[in-house]
Amino acid sequence: EIGAWIFFFKAGEPFTPRKFALMEAATPHAAALLDLVRGSKPKGIRGMVRRFWSNASRYKKTALFAALVAAIVVLLVPVPHRVAASCEVQPQMMRQVAAPLDGLLEEVMVKPGDKVEKGQLLAKLDGKEIGWRHAQALADKEMALKKRDVARSTTRDVAEVQMAQLEADAAAVQVALLEYQKANLEIRSPLDGYVLSGSLERSKGVPVSMGQKLFDIGPVDTMYLEIAVPDSDIAWVKDGMDLTMRLEARPREKFNATIREIYPVSESKDSENVFICIAAIDNRENELRPGMRGKVRIESGYRSLGWVLFHKPWDFVRLHL
């Protein structure tokens, strides 16, 4: 680096050779001295603060100190700490209604959202083929019984009589099986509630397999919230804490509930590690529907404003640095 310096003399004062010699003698050492002075001064924010403080007036220093004290007092004020989490509405109880046997859907009487009562007809299976097979099985049974009776009356061969009896028994079992299938062609609701799933209105004539799920039925007078609390916040959530909920479908309405259970094992949901909390919520007005999603705020007590504002950044720094 190259620098220059300027000397000032009083007006009318002569420039003597002695002064010039002093300037020449001091010049080689000036750069090192200036560099030493510059290095001794603090840099960055610390230097800026020190320069500001040294140049500030007494009034500014007093005002700054008062503002700092006020900020500390404000940050120490206790405020409500609320844990935010996502939630989903689920029915308190749900029963799956499955096809009792292989067959074709003949008729569907309900659709999702319909209110049903216990024993109400939901759908019917086509019974034509079962009817034909039942008639054939009855004929086979009668034939087997006659064959058995003839064997008993015309022969003394015990083995032949036993064989005829076994054929009659097998025919009777087949008849009983087909009668059971005929009795279960009608699919009925196992409980009072609402049809939660099962859009089969356009599935008439479609084959179904035994055990295939057709409907989900459940009461909706009492629902529960499935709350996904991030694992970073689960330490502040306990059983019995109150919460407020707003649904995406009804953002202007607020619902209240209380946490009644916290699952002890975390799970992955939407690429995030969460703990599932359960809260019961009354639905006597039938305003809630299974599958509705929203946000909850869990009341987690009171903590200082500074802690509420900065505990997450501080935890992040401690975790990653």
VOPAZA-133992 format. One record per atom (N, C-alpha, C): x, y, z; residue number from 0; atom name. Coordinates in pm, whole numbers. Each point is the difference from the previous one (the first is absolute). Layout:
> c1;c2;c3;sese;miba
> X;Y;Z;NUM;CA
...
//
This chain:
> c1;c2;c3;sese;miba
> 84;-119;0;0;N
> -84;119;0;0;CA
> 89;126;0;0;C
> -44;103;-68;1;N
> 72;128;-7;1;CA
> -88;107;61;1;C
> 57;79;85;2;N
> -73;108;64;2;CA
> 78;130;-2;2;C
> -65;104;39;3;N
> 66;132;6;3;CA
> -47;71;125;3;C
> 85;86;52;4;N
> -44;79;113;4;CA
> 32;146;-23;4;C
> -75;84;65;5;N
> 6;145;-22;5;CA
> 35;67;132;5;C
> 89;94;-7;6;N
> 41;77;117;6;CA
> -56;141;-11;6;C
> -50;51;109;7;N
> -53;136;6;7;CA
> 85;84;96;7;C
> 30;120;-43;8;N
> 79;94;82;8;CA
> -80;127;23;8;C
> 33;67;104;9;N
> -66;126;30;9;CA
> 31;103;-108;9;C
> -92;87;-21;10;N
> 18;102;-103;10;CA
> 120;89;32;10;C
> 84;17;-98;11;N
> 119;86;16;11;CA
> 119;-71;59;11;C
> -18;-126;40;12;N
> 114;-73;59;12;CA
> 88;-54;-113;12;C
> 128;23;6;13;N
> 89;-41;-111;13;CA
> 20;-151;0;13;C
> 22;-56;-121;14;N
> 30;-142;-16;14;CA
> 151;-15;-3;14;C
> 55;-52;108;15;N
> 146;-5;17;15;CA
> 53;-137;-38;15;C
> 129;-10;-30;16;N
> 60;-131;-30;16;CA
> -14;-98;116;16;C
> -5;51;120;17;N
> -13;-90;115;17;CA
> -135;-72;-2;17;C
> -106;72;-37;18;N
> -132;-62;-9;18;CA
> -3;-105;-112;18;C
> 63;31;-109;19;N
> 3;-94;-111;19;CA
> 73;-128;39;19;C
> 110;16;74;20;N
> 76;-117;45;20;CA
> -83;-85;97;20;C
> -81;66;83;21;N
> -87;-74;93;21;CA
> -106;-80;-76;21;C
> -54;59;-104;22;N
> -100;-69;-82;22;CA
> 61;-123;-68;22;C
> 119;15;-55;23;N
> 66;-112;-66;23;CA
> 33;-112;99;23;C
> 36;37;122;24;N
> 35;-101;100;24;CA
> -124;-76;50;24;C
> -114;67;7;25;N
> -122;-63;53;25;CA
> -76;-81;-105;25;C
> 17;33;-127;26;N
> -79;-65;-106;26;CA
> 15;-151;-4;26;C
> 121;-60;8;27;N
> 10;-147;-9;27;CA
> -73;-73;113;27;C
> -19;63;114;28;N
> -64;-67;114;28;CA
> -150;30;12;28;C
> -49;92;-80;29;N
> -142;40;12;29;CA
> -95;-114;-38;29;C
> 36;-72;-109;30;N
> -90;-106;-48;30;CA
> -18;-110;105;30;C
> 113;-43;60;31;N
> -9;-105;102;31;CA
> -79;46;121;31;C
> 18;127;38;32;N
> -72;54;115;32;CA
> -150;8;-26;32;C
> -37;46;-120;33;N
> -142;10;-35;33;CA
> -65;-139;-7;33;C
> 74;-97;-55;34;N
> -53;-137;-7;34;CA
> -23;-58;139;34;C
> 92;31;92;35;N
> -15;-48;138;35;CA
> -122;63;67;35;C
> -20;129;-23;36;N
> -115;69;58;36;CA
> -131;-55;-57;36;C
> -1;-24;-133;37;N
> -121;-52;-63;37;CA
> -33;-141;49;37;C
> 101;-83;20;38;N
> -22;-136;47;38;CA
> -47;-7;143;38;C
> 30;100;80;39;N
> -42;-2;141;39;CA
> -147;37;18;39;C
> -63;55;-103;40;N
> -140;40;11;40;CA
> -90;-121;-30;40;C
> -107;-22;76;41;N
> -93;-112;-25;41;CA
> -73;18;-133;41;C
> -28;-114;-66;42;N
> -66;4;-130;42;CA
> -141;-58;11;42;C
> -73;8;-110;43;N
> -133;-59;-8;43;CA
> -101;70;90;43;C
> -96;-80;46;44;N
> -109;55;81;44;CA
> 53;56;132;44;C
> 98;-73;56;45;N
> 56;47;127;45;CA
> 62;138;-17;45;C
> 73;20;-110;46;N
> 60;131;-24;46;CA
> -104;108;-23;46;C
> -105;-35;-73;47;N
> -106;97;-25;47;CA
> -67;42;130;47;C
> -27;-100;86;48;N
> -64;32;128;48;CA
> 90;88;85;48;C
> 129;-34;3;49;N
> 91;79;83;49;CA
> 12;142;-53;49;C
> 8;16;-131;50;N
> 10;135;-56;50;CA
> -128;79;25;50;C
> -114;-70;-15;51;N
> -126;69;26;51;CA
> -9;44;146;51;C
> 39;-91;91;52;N
> -8;32;142;52;CA
> 95;113;38;52;C
> 119;0;-58;53;N
> 97;105;34;53;CA
> -40;135;-57;53;C
> -72;-1;-112;54;N
> -40;127;-62;54;CA
> -138;46;45;54;C
> -76;-88;68;55;N
> -136;36;39;55;CA
> 1;97;117;55;C
> -102;82;1;56;N
> -14;96;110;56;CA
> -55;-71;123;56;C
> 4;70;110;57;N
> -50;-58;125;57;CA
> -150;-30;-9;57;C
> -73;85;-70;58;N
> -144;-20;-16;58;CA
> -29;-128;-80;58;C
> 77;-20;-109;59;N
> -18;-119;-81;59;CA
> 34;-127;78;59;C
> 105;7;80;60;N
> 39;-116;80;60;CA
> -110;-36;100;60;C
> -57;102;62;61;N
> -107;-25;98;61;CA
> -123;-60;-68;61;C
> -36;55;-117;62;N
> -116;-51;-74;62;CA
> 22;-144;-44;62;C
> 122;-30;-47;63;N
> 30;-135;-44;63;CA
> -5;-99;116;63;C
> 52;38;113;64;N
> -2;-87;118;64;CA
> -144;-26;46;64;C
> -82;106;-1;65;N
> -140;-16;39;65;CA
> -75;-93;-96;65;C
> 28;14;-131;66;N
> -65;-87;-99;66;CA
> 42;-145;20;66;C
> 128;-21;32;67;N
> 49;-136;22;67;CA
> -67;-63;122;67;C
> -12;76;108;68;N
> -66;-50;120;68;CA
> -148;-32;-28;68;C
> -66;88;-76;69;N
> -141;-22;-33;69;CA
> -17;-126;-85;69;C
> 92;-21;-95;70;N
> -8;-120;-85;70;CA
> 17;-126;83;70;C
> 93;2;96;71;N
> 21;-117;85;71;CA
> -124;-28;84;71;C
> -60;107;55;72;N
> -121;-17;81;72;CA
> -113;-60;-84;72;C
> -16;52;-123;73;N
> -106;-52;-87;73;CA
> 22;-147;-33;73;C
> 125;-38;-28;74;N
> 30;-139;-34;74;CA
> -21;-94;117;74;C
> -1;53;122;75;N
> -22;-83;118;75;CA
> -147;-12;39;75;C
> -88;73;-69;76;N
> -143;-5;31;76;CA
> -56;-137;-36;76;C
> -71;-69;91;77;N
> -59;-131;-33;77;CA
> -118;14;-95;77;C
> -1;-82;-102;78;N
> -108;-1;-100;78;CA
> -42;-145;-24;78;C
> -121;-22;-53;79;N
> -42;-138;-30;79;CA
> 89;-64;-106;79;C
> 40;-123;26;80;N
> 76;-77;-99;80;CA
> -94;-99;-66;80;C
> -16;13;-130;81;N
> -91;-87;-76;81;CA
> 80;-79;-102;81;C
> -22;-131;0;82;N
> 67;-89;-95;82;CA
> -92;-18;-120;82;C
> 50;33;-118;83;N
> -78;-14;-123;83;CA
> 24;-137;-62;83;C
> -108;-60;-53;84;N
> 12;-131;-64;84;CA
> -116;-17;-97;84;C
> 15;-93;-93;85;N
> -107;-33;-93;85;CA
> -87;-112;58;85;C
> -122;-10;-48;86;N
> -91;-102;53;86;CA
> -92;-50;-109;86;C
> -64;-113;29;87;N
> -97;-59;-92;87;CA
> -113;-60;83;87;C
> -123;21;-44;88;N
> -118;-51;70;88;CA
> -24;-146;-40;88;C
> -21;-84;101;89;N
> -25;-142;-23;89;CA
> -121;-44;83;89;C
> -74;-101;-46;90;N
> -114;-49;79;90;CA
> 48;-76;123;90;C
> -80;9;107;91;N
> 35;-69;124;91;CA
> 4;-151;-19;91;C
> -89;-51;-82;92;N
> -5;-144;-27;92;CA
> -42;-19;-145;92;C
> 57;-99;-66;93;N
> -33;-26;-140;93;CA
> -2;-150;-24;93;C
> -104;-46;-68;94;N
> -12;-142;-33;94;CA
> 4;-15;-152;94;C
> 77;-96;-45;95;N
> 5;-31;-142;95;CA
> -105;-105;-32;95;C
> -71;23;-108;96;N
> -100;-96;-48;96;CA
> 57;-65;-125;96;C
> 20;-131;6;97;N
> 62;-74;-110;97;CA
> -101;-90;-69;97;C
> 34;-40;-120;98;N
> -85;-95;-74;98;CA
> 4;-136;69;98;C
> -116;-57;34;99;N
> -2;-129;72;99;CA
> 36;-119;-88;99;C
> -6;18;-131;100;N
> 30;-111;-91;100;CA
> 31;55;-139;100;C
> 50;-86;-87;101;N
> 25;40;-138;101;CA
> -134;17;-73;101;C
> -8;102;-84;102;N
> -122;21;-74;102;CA
> 2;130;-78;102;C
> -117;36;-54;103;N
> -16;123;-76;103;CA
> -87;96;79;103;C
> 38;129;-2;104;N
> -83;101;66;104;CA
> -127;21;-82;104;C
> -112;-27;62;105;N
> -128;19;-69;105;CA
> -55;140;20;105;C
> 13;52;122;106;N
> -58;131;31;106;CA
> 74;61;118;106;C
> 20;134;-6;107;N
> 63;75;109;107;CA
> -99;106;46;107;C
> -30;3;130;108;N
> -103;88;52;108;CA
> 53;128;64;108;C
> 129;8;32;109;N
> 51;115;74;109;CA
> 124;54;-70;109;C
> 37;121;41;110;N
> 121;65;-50;110;CA
> 69;69;116;110;C
> 127;38;-14;111;N
> 70;68;109;111;CA
> -74;125;46;111;C
> -12;15;133;112;N
> -71;112;59;112;CA
> -140;-32;44;112;C
> -55;-114;-44;113;N
> -135;-39;39;113;CA
> -2;-49;145;113;C
> -106;37;71;114;N
> -20;-50;136;114;CA
> -69;-134;-6;114;C
> 50;-97;75;115;N
> -57;-135;-2;115;CA
> -25;-46;143;115;C
> -91;-96;14;116;N
> -30;-61;129;116;CA
> 48;-145;0;116;C
> 17;-54;120;117;N
> 44;-138;12;117;CA
> -101;-93;-67;117;C
> 49;-89;-86;118;N
> -86;-92;-72;118;CA
> -54;53;-131;118;C
> 26;127;-32;119;N
> -51;57;-125;119;CA
> 71;-62;-120;119;C
> -76;-24;-106;120;N
> 55;-61;-121;120;CA
> 92;98;-72;120;C
> 122;-44;-26;121;N
> 98;82;-69;121;CA
> 15;-38;-147;121;C
> 2;-130;-26;122;N
> 18;-48;-137;122;CA
> -49;-144;-9;122;C
> -20;-45;-123;123;N
> -43;-138;-24;123;CA
> 90;-63;-105;123;C
> 25;-129;19;124;N
> 75;-77;-98;124;CA
> -96;-79;-88;124;C
> 39;-21;-124;125;N
> -82;-77;-93;125;CA
> -6;-146;47;125;C
> -124;-52;16;126;N
> -15;-135;54;126;CA
> -45;-103;-102;126;C
> 1;36;-130;127;N
> -50;-96;-100;127;CA
> 85;-126;-3;127;C
> 131;16;-10;128;N
> 87;-117;-10;128;CA
> -9;-85;126;128;C
> -5;66;116;129;N
> -12;-76;125;129;CA
> -132;-75;5;129;C
> -108;61;-53;130;N
> -129;-68;-4;130;CA
> 5;-126;-86;130;C
> 67;12;-116;131;N
> 11;-118;-86;131;CA
> 82;-110;69;131;C
> 110;40;59;132;N
> 84;-99;68;132;CA
> -72;-62;119;132;C
> -84;80;66;133;N
> -76;-51;114;133;CA
> -102;-104;-45;133;C
> -66;29;-112;134;N
> -97;-97;-53;134;CA
> 69;-130;-40;134;C
> 117;13;-63;135;N
> 75;-119;-38;135;CA
> 46;-78;123;135;C
> 42;73;104;136;N
> 45;-67;122;136;CA
> -114;-73;69;136;C
> -122;57;-3;137;N
> -115;-69;58;137;CA
> -30;-130;-74;137;C
> 11;9;-133;138;N
> -24;-121;-79;138;CA
> 105;-106;29;138;C
> 125;42;10;139;N
> 107;-95;32;139;CA
> -20;-61;138;139;C
> -50;80;92;140;N
> -23;-50;135;140;CA
> -110;-106;0;140;C
> -109;28;-72;141;N
> -110;-97;-6;141;CA
> 47;-130;-65;141;C
> 80;14;-104;142;N
> 50;-119;-68;142;CA
> 92;-80;92;142;C
> 84;70;75;143;N
> 91;-70;92;143;CA
> -77;-69;111;143;C
> -108;61;49;144;N
> -80;-62;105;144;CA
> -70;-127;-51;144;C
> -52;9;-124;145;N
> -66;-118;-56;145;CA
> 101;-112;-23;145;C
> 117;36;-47;146;N
> 105;-101;-22;146;CA
> 39;-66;132;146;C
> 4;79;107;147;N
> 33;-56;131;147;CA
> -109;-95;48;147;C
> -127;41;-20;148;N
> -111;-84;45;148;CA
> -3;-132;-78;148;C
> 26;10;-130;149;N
> 3;-122;-81;149;CA
> 112;-93;46;149;C
> 117;59;29;150;N
> 114;-81;45;150;CA
> -31;-68;133;150;C
> -70;67;87;151;N
> -34;-60;129;151;CA
> -96;-118;-15;151;C
> -90;12;-99;152;N
> -104;-102;-12;152;CA
> 38;-116;-91;152;C
> 97;16;-87;153;N
> 31;-104;-98;153;CA
> 134;-67;18;153;C
> 83;53;84;154;N
> 133;-61;14;154;CA
> 39;-7;146;154;C
> 82;-98;27;155;N
> 55;-13;135;155;CA
> 145;48;6;155;C
> 47;57;-110;156;N
> 138;51;-5;156;CA
> 7;131;80;156;C
> 65;-8;116;157;N
> 8;118;88;157;CA
> 74;114;-68;157;C
> 106;-31;-73;158;N
> 79;104;-66;158;CA
> -83;77;-101;158;C
> -83;-70;-76;159;N
> -84;67;-99;159;CA
> -101;91;67;159;C
> -58;-46;110;160;N
> -95;82;74;160;CA
> 68;125;56;160;C
> 119;-18;56;161;N
> 73;116;54;161;CA
> 35;100;-110;161;C
> 39;-51;-116;162;N
> 33;90;-111;162;CA
> -123;80;-43;162;C
> -115;-65;-6;163;N
> -123;71;-36;163;CA
> -35;106;105;163;C
> 24;-33;127;164;N
> -27;97;107;164;CA
> 93;121;-11;164;C
> 126;-25;-32;165;N
> 95;111;-16;165;CA
> -40;91;-116;165;C
> -46;-58;-108;166;N
> -46;81;-113;166;CA
> -120;85;41;166;C
> -90;-56;77;167;N
> -116;75;46;167;CA
> 42;114;94;167;C
> 95;-29;88;168;N
> 49;104;92;168;CA
> 67;114;-77;168;C
> 81;-36;-101;169;N
> 67;103;-79;169;CA
> -101;88;-73;169;C
> -104;-63;-53;170;N
> -104;78;-68;170;CA
> -72;93;98;170;C
> -24;-48;122;171;N
> -65;84;101;171;CA
> 87;120;37;171;C
> 131;-23;10;172;N
> 92;111;32;172;CA
> -2;104;-112;172;C
> -1;-46;-125;173;N
> -4;93;-113;173;CA
> -129;81;1;173;C
> -112;-65;32;174;N
> -127;72;9;174;CA
> 5;105;110;174;C
> 55;-35;116;175;N
> 9;95;111;175;CA
> 89;119;-36;175;C
> 110;-27;-71;176;N
> 88;109;-41;176;CA
> -70;96;-94;176;C
> -72;-52;-97;177;N
> -70;87;-95;177;CA
> -115;74;67;177;C
> -66;-62;98;178;N
> -104;71;74;178;CA
> 59;115;81;178;C
> 119;-22;56;179;N
> 68;109;72;179;CA
> 33;114;-96;179;C
> 48;-33;-119;180;N
> 32;103;-97;180;CA
> -125;76;-44;180;C
> -111;-73;-20;181;N
> -125;68;-37;181;CA
> -45;96;110;181;C
> 20;-41;127;182;N
> -41;84;112;182;CA
> 88;123;15;182;C
> 119;0;-59;183;N
> 93;112;16;183;CA
> 19;80;-129;183;C
> -95;-10;-90;184;N
> 7;81;-121;184;CA
> -26;147;29;184;C
> -70;27;108;185;N
> -28;138;40;185;CA
> 107;46;99;185;C
> 63;112;-30;186;N
> 107;55;84;186;CA
> -61;113;83;186;C
> 6;-13;132;187;N
> -66;95;89;187;CA
> 101;70;91;187;C
> -40;115;52;188;N
> 88;80;86;188;CA
> 14;-66;137;188;C
> 122;-9;54;189;N
> 19;-61;131;189;CA
> -28;94;117;189;C
> -19;131;-28;190;N
> -22;95;109;190;CA
> -62;127;-55;190;C
> -49;85;92;191;N
> -51;131;-39;191;CA
> 117;92;-32;191;C
> -17;84;-101;192;N
> 108;93;-34;192;CA
> -17;56;-139;192;C
> 112;34;-60;193;N
> 3;57;-134;193;CA
> 90;-86;-89;193;C
> -33;0;-128;194;N
> 88;-66;-98;194;CA
> 119;93;-25;194;C
> 117;-44;41;195;N
> 120;84;-12;195;CA
> 72;-21;-132;195;C
> -9;-118;-55;196;N
> 62;-26;-131;196;CA
> -72;-117;-64;196;C
> 11;-7;-132;197;N
> -65;-107;-75;197;CA
> -86;55;-112;197;C
> 65;60;-101;198;N
> -71;57;-115;198;CA
> -22;-111;-102;198;C
> -110;-71;15;199;N
> -27;-116;-85;199;CA
> -123;20;-88;199;C
> -48;125;-14;200;N
> -122;23;-76;200;CA
> 14;-46;-145;200;C
> 121;11;-55;201;N
> 22;-37;-140;201;CA
> 64;-138;-13;201;C
> -6;-78;105;202;N
> 66;-132;-1;202;CA
> -100;-114;-8;202;C
> -121;26;-41;203;N
> -100;-107;-11;203;CA
> 44;-100;-106;203;C
> -9;-127;35;204;N
> 43;-105;-91;204;CA
> 147;-32;6;204;C
> 75;72;83;205;N
> 144;-23;12;205;CA
> 23;-118;95;205;C
> 88;-93;-35;206;N
> 27;-112;92;206;CA
> 79;45;122;206;C
> -34;-56;114;207;N
> 72;26;125;207;CA
> 44;-133;59;207;C
> 106;5;79;208;N
> 55;-121;63;208;CA
> -35;-3;147;208;C
> -8;-118;56;209;N
> -28;-14;142;209;CA
> 108;70;82;209;C
> -40;86;92;210;N
> 94;75;83;210;CA
> 38;135;-57;210;C
> -42;30;-123;211;N
> 32;130;-60;211;CA
> -78;111;71;211;C
> 71;108;38;212;N
> -66;110;70;212;CA
> -93;76;-94;212;C
> -123;19;46;213;N
> -98;74;-79;213;CA
> -32;136;61;213;C
> -17;5;133;214;N
> -39;124;67;214;CA
> 79;16;130;214;C
> 14;125;42;215;N
> 45;34;135;215;CA
> -116;71;68;215;C
> -43;-53;114;216;N
> -113;56;75;216;CA
> 50;42;137;216;C
> -41;119;44;217;N
> 41;44;132;217;CA
> -89;112;51;217;C
> -16;9;133;218;N
> -74;113;58;218;CA
> 85;126;-5;218;C
> -65;115;-13;219;N
> 74;127;-8;219;CA
> -41;98;109;219;C
> -80;-46;100;220;N
> -39;92;106;220;CA
> 120;37;87;220;C
> 97;-90;10;221;N
> 125;30;70;221;CA
> 116;-37;-92;221;C
> 85;99;-27;222;N
> 116;-22;-86;222;CA
> 126;15;84;222;C
> 112;-32;-59;223;N
> 126;27;67;223;CA
> 97;65;-97;223;C
> 90;80;56;224;N
> 103;67;-79;224;CA
> 128;-81;6;224;C
> 57;-24;-115;225;N
> 132;-62;-9;225;CA
> 99;113;-25;225;C
> 74;37;103;226;N
> 88;118;-4;226;CA
> 144;-46;-20;226;C
> 66;56;-100;227;N
> 140;-35;-30;227;CA
> 91;110;56;227;C
> 56;-25;118;228;N
> 87;98;66;228;CA
> 145;-27;-41;228;C
> 73;99;-54;229;N
> 140;-21;-36;229;CA
> 81;-46;121;229;C
> 98;-86;-26;230;N
> 77;-54;113;230;CA
> 78;108;74;230;C
> 26;114;-65;231;N
> 70;109;68;231;CA
> -88;70;103;231;C
> -133;-22;-7;232;N
> -92;67;92;232;CA
> -68;-97;97;232;C
> 23;-129;-15;233;N
> -76;-96;81;233;CA
> 34;13;148;233;C
> 117;52;34;234;N
> 38;15;141;234;CA
> -91;98;73;234;C
> -67;88;-73;235;N
> -85;103;63;235;CA
> -146;-40;0;235;C
> -34;-122;-46;236;N
> -139;-44;-9;236;CA
> -24;-113;100;236;C
> -107;12;79;237;N
> -34;-99;102;237;CA
> -148;-37;-10;237;C
> -34;-115;58;238;N
> -141;-39;9;238;CA
> -78;105;78;238;C
> -124;24;-44;239;N
> -87;92;71;239;CA
> 12;144;-43;239;C
> 91;31;-91;240;N
> 14;139;-46;240;CA
> -115;35;-94;240;C
> -50;122;14;241;N
> -107;48;-87;241;CA
> 57;48;-132;241;C
> -86;2;-102;242;N
> 43;46;-131;242;CA
> -118;63;-72;242;C
> 32;79;-100;243;N
> -100;56;-90;243;CA
> 33;-46;-142;243;C
> -104;-21;-79;244;N
> 18;-52;-135;244;CA
> -78;84;-99;244;C
> 60;21;-116;245;N
> -67;61;-114;245;CA
> 19;-92;-120;245;C
> -108;-25;-71;246;N
> 4;-90;-115;246;CA
> 17;78;-129;246;C
> 66;-62;-96;247;N
> 17;64;-130;247;CA
> -136;22;-67;247;C
> -95;-90;26;248;N
> -133;13;-58;248;CA
> -86;102;73;248;C
> 33;33;126;249;N
> -79;95;80;249;CA
> 97;89;78;249;C
> 77;83;-70;250;N
> 105;78;69;250;CA
> -53;106;96;250;C
> -126;40;-14;251;N
> -54;104;87;251;CA
> -50;-55;134;251;C
> -14;-130;10;252;N
> -50;-60;123;252;CA
> 114;-61;80;252;C
> -12;9;131;253;N
> 102;-53;90;253;CA
> -62;-108;86;253;C
> 69;-113;11;254;N
> -45;-114;80;254;CA
> 98;-23;114;254;C
> -54;-39;114;255;N
> 82;-26;118;255;CA
> 3;-150;30;255;C
> 113;-46;49;256;N
> 16;-141;36;256;CA
> 111;-12;103;256;C
> 19;-121;50;257;N
> 103;-29;101;257;CA
> 75;-126;-40;257;C
> 130;5;11;258;N
> 82;-117;-33;258;CA
> -23;-109;105;258;C
> -28;-121;-47;259;N
> -25;-110;93;259;CA
> 102;-112;-12;259;C
> 79;1;-108;260;N
> 98;-109;-18;260;CA
> 111;48;-92;260;C
> 122;-44;31;261;N
> 117;27;-84;261;CA
> 67;-133;-30;261;C
> 11;-32;-128;262;N
> 65;-126;-36;262;CA
> 149;7;35;262;C
> 54;-105;60;263;N
> 139;6;48;263;CA
> 105;-13;-110;263;C
> -40;-46;-118;264;N
> 97;-23;-108;264;CA
> -28;99;-114;264;C
> 105;61;-51;265;N
> -16;95;-110;265;CA
> -21;-74;-131;265;C
> -49;74;-99;266;N
> -17;-55;-134;266;CA
> 26;108;-102;266;C
> 24;-42;-122;267;N
> 29;95;-108;267;CA
> -130;36;-71;267;C
> -23;131;-13;268;N
> -121;47;-66;268;CA
> 35;125;-81;268;C
> -27;-6;-130;269;N
> 33;112;-90;269;CA
> 147;37;12;269;C
> 87;-101;1;270;N
> 146;18;5;270;CA
> 46;70;128;270;C
> -77;-14;106;271;N
> 36;62;128;271;CA
> -22;-101;112;271;C
> 90;0;96;272;N
> -12;-89;114;272;CA
> -94;63;103;272;C
> -111;-68;31;273;N
> -103;58;87;273;CA
> -44;-103;104;273;C
> -60;53;106;274;N
> -68;-82;100;274;CA
> -150;25;-14;274;C
> -79;-108;1;275;N
> -144;12;-16;275;CA
> -65;19;137;275;C
> -80;105;11;276;N
> -80;27;120;276;CA
> -148;-13;-36;276;C
> -79;-49;95;277;N
> -142;-23;-23;277;CA
> -81;93;91;277;C
> -101;64;-58;278;N
> -90;87;77;278;CA
> -142;-25;-47;278;C
> -90;-29;93;279;N
> -141;-20;-33;279;CA
> -67;135;-20;279;C
> -96;4;-94;280;N
> -70;125;-28;280;CA
> -146;-32;-27;280;C
> -88;78;59;281;N
> -143;-23;-13;281;CA
> -48;43;-139;281;C
> -90;-79;-57;282;N
> -50;30;-135;282;CA
> -151;-21;-7;282;C
> -69;43;105;283;N
> -144;-21;3;283;CA
> -73;76;-109;283;C
> 59;110;-46;284;N
> -63;78;-106;284;CA
> 36;-52;-139;284;C
> 80;-106;-5;285;N
> 41;-60;-128;285;CA
> 69;100;-92;285;C
> 82;87;60;286;N
> 75;97;-80;286;CA
> 130;-59;-54;286;C
> 49;-105;64;287;N
> 128;-58;-38;287;CA
> -21;-126;-83;287;C
> 91;-22;-92;288;N
> -3;-119;-83;288;CA
> 138;-66;3;288;C
> 3;-133;-2;289;N
> 130;-69;0;289;CA
> 86;44;-117;289;C
> 128;19;27;290;N
> 94;41;-103;290;CA
> 25;149;-7;290;C
> -82;81;70;291;N
> 26;144;2;291;CA
> 135;29;65;291;C
> 72;97;-55;292;N
> 132;35;53;292;CA
> 0;144;48;292;C
> 92;27;92;293;N
> 9;135;53;293;CA
> 127;19;81;293;C
> -2;106;81;294;N
> 114;35;85;294;CA
> -49;13;144;294;C
> 84;-42;93;295;N
> -31;15;141;295;CA
> 109;81;68;295;C
> -37;62;111;296;N
> 96;68;87;296;CA
> -23;-53;141;296;C
> 101;-66;51;297;N
> -9;-65;131;297;CA
> 50;96;106;297;C
> -81;22;104;298;N
> 39;89;109;298;CA
> 102;-71;89;298;C
> 124;47;-5;299;N
> 110;-68;70;299;CA
> 52;82;118;299;C
> -86;80;62;300;N
> 42;77;117;300;CA
> 58;136;-37;300;C
> 65;64;99;301;N
> 58;133;-18;301;CA
> 152;-8;6;301;C
> 64;75;-90;302;N
> 146;12;0;302;CA
> 35;142;-42;302;C
> 125;38;22;303;N
> 41;137;-31;303;CA
> -8;24;-150;303;C
> -25;127;-36;304;N
> -11;36;-141;304;CA
> 129;-31;-74;304;C
> 113;25;64;305;N
> 128;-28;-64;305;CA
> 16;-149;-30;305;C
> -42;-84;93;306;N
> 10;-144;-22;306;CA
> -90;-43;-114;306;C
> -122;53;-3;307;N
> -94;-37;-106;307;CA
> 53;40;-137;307;C
> 64;119;-8;308;N
> 48;50;-128;308;CA
> 127;-69;-47;308;C
> 88;-34;92;309;N
> 135;-40;-41;309;CA
> 39;-143;39;309;C
> -88;-79;64;310;N
> 45;-132;42;310;CA
> 23;-94;-119;310;C
> -80;16;-106;311;N
> 21;-87;-117;311;CA
> 131;32;-73;311;C
> 30;129;-30;312;N
> 131;28;-60;312;CA
> 116;-44;89;312;C
> -14;18;130;313;N
> 108;-39;91;313;CA
> 17;-152;0;313;C
> -109;-75;0;314;N
> 10;-146;-7;314;CA
> 63;-45;-131;314;C
> -34;70;-109;315;N
> 60;-35;-130;315;CA
> 150;22;2;315;C
> 44;112;58;316;N
> 143;28;8;316;CA
> 70;-105;85;316;C
> -58;-34;114;317;N
> 63;-100;87;317;CA
> 5;-138;-65;317;C
> -98;-29;-84;318;N
> -6;-132;-62;318;CA
> 98;-14;-116;318;C
> 22;109;-75;319;N
> 78;-10;-122;319;CA
> 140;60;10;319;C
> 30;65;110;320;N
> 134;59;10;320;CA
> 79;-67;112;320;C
//
